[in-house]
Amino acid sequence: MDSLRSLGALAGRILLAFIFVNAGIEKLLAPAATMKYMEAAGLQHSLIPALFVLSLVVELIGGILLIVGYQTSLVAFIMFLWCIPVTIIFHVMTGQTMEWHKNLAFMGGLLMVAVHGAGGFSIDSARHARQAPPARAAA
């Protein structure tokens, strides 16, 4: 049963991270279009380059870390926090109801991962297993 849970957690992390990794790749391939979109949303022009880089880090690197299960709870919580202003600025304020509803679902998934961790098939689990003291034999 633990293997099934671990496999489910891995599949869940991959599915949850897909949207972020994909968005990060799209930003990386079209930085000018992304920054133009940010400017159209009303972000301060001088902040856009830094926010662009921060977006790449959170979405692309955070998504990859989520998939492999490294520092999973922390990464998922950071991604959750990142989604709050992104959802408000780019979806709520622009009236994109379906988009912010989807973001709420992603945020729920990220909170679940932040609270429950990566599961068995993850770097976090492997690191924890290596750090755990060996089991003592019963006397």
C-alpha positions in Angstrom: 0.0 0.0 0.0 2.9 2.4 0.7 4.2 1.9 -2.9 0.8 2.8 -4.2 0.7 5.9 -2.1 4.2 6.9 -3.1 3.3 6.4 -6.8 0.2 8.5 -6.3 2.2 11.2 -4.7 4.7 11.2 -7.5 2.0 11.3 -10.2 0.3 14.1 -8.3 3.5 16.1 -8.1 4.2 15.6 -11.8 0.6 16.7 -12.7 0.7 19.7 -10.4 4.1 20.8 -11.5 3.3 20.4 -15.3 1.5 23.8 -15.5 4.3 25.6 -13.8 7.2 24.0 -15.7 5.3 24.6 -19.0 4.7 28.3 -18.1 8.3 28.7 -17.2 9.5 27.2 -20.5 7.1 29.5 -22.4 8.5 32.5 -20.5 12.0 31.4 -21.2 11.3 31.1 -24.9 9.4 34.4 -25.2 10.8 36.8 -22.6 9.8 40.0 -24.5 6.2 38.8 -24.9 6.1 37.8 -21.2 7.4 41.2 -20.0 5.0 43.0 -22.3 2.1 41.0 -20.8 3.4 42.0 -17.3 3.5 45.6 -18.3 -0.1 45.4 -19.8 -1.2 44.1 -16.4 0.0 47.3 -14.8 3.2 46.2 -13.2 5.7 48.9 -12.6 8.1 49.0 -15.6 11.3 49.1 -13.5 10.2 45.9 -11.6 9.4 43.8 -14.6 12.9 42.4 -15.3 13.3 41.2 -11.7 9.7 39.9 -11.6 10.3 38.1 -14.8 13.4 36.3 -13.4 11.5 35.6 -10.2 8.7 34.1 -12.2 11.2 31.8 -14.0 12.7 30.7 -10.7 9.4 29.9 -9.1 7.7 28.3 -12.0 10.5 26.5 -13.8 12.9 25.6 -11.0 10.2 25.3 -8.4 8.2 23.0 -10.7 11.2 20.8 -11.4 12.0 20.6 -7.6 8.4 19.7 -7.0 8.6 16.9 -9.5 11.8 15.4 -8.1 10.6 15.9 -4.6 13.5 18.1 -3.2 12.7 20.4 -0.3 9.1 19.7 -1.4 7.1 21.2 1.5 9.1 24.4 1.3 9.0 24.6 -2.5 5.2 23.9 -2.6 4.6 26.6 0.1 6.7 29.2 -1.8 4.8 28.3 -5.0 1.5 28.7 -3.2 2.5 32.1 -1.9 3.6 33.1 -5.4 0.2 32.2 -6.8 -1.6 34.7 -4.5 -0.4 37.9 -6.2 -0.2 36.3 -9.6 -3.8 35.2 -9.4 -5.0 38.6 -8.1 -3.1 40.7 -10.6 -3.4 38.6 -13.7 -6.8 36.9 -13.3 -9.0 38.4 -10.6 -8.4 42.0 -11.6 -8.8 41.3 -15.3 -12.0 39.3 -14.8 -10.6 36.0 -16.0 -12.9 34.0 -13.7 -12.0 30.5 -15.1 -8.3 31.2 -14.8 -8.5 32.3 -11.2 -10.7 29.3 -10.4 -8.0 27.0 -11.8 -5.3 28.8 -9.9 -7.3 28.2 -6.7 -7.2 24.5 -7.5 -3.5 24.6 -8.0 -3.1 26.5 -4.8 -5.1 23.8 -3.0 -2.8 21.1 -4.4 0.3 23.0 -3.5 -1.0 23.4 0.1 -1.6 19.6 0.3 1.9 18.9 -0.9 3.3 21.5 1.5 1.5 19.9 4.4 1.9 16.2 3.6 5.2 16.2 1.8 6.5 14.5 -1.3 5.8 10.9 -0.5 8.1 7.9 -0.9 9.3 8.4 -4.4 11.2 11.6 -3.9 14.6 13.0 -3.1 13.3 14.1 0.3 12.3 10.5 1.2 15.7 9.2 0.1 17.5 11.8 2.1 15.3 11.1 5.2 16.0 7.3 4.9 19.8 7.9 4.7 19.6 10.1 7.8 17.4 7.8 9.9 19.3 5.8 12.5 19.3 2.0 11.9 16.5 0.1 13.6 17.5 -1.6 16.8 16.8 -5.3 17.2 14.4 -6.2 20.0 16.0 -7.9 23.0 
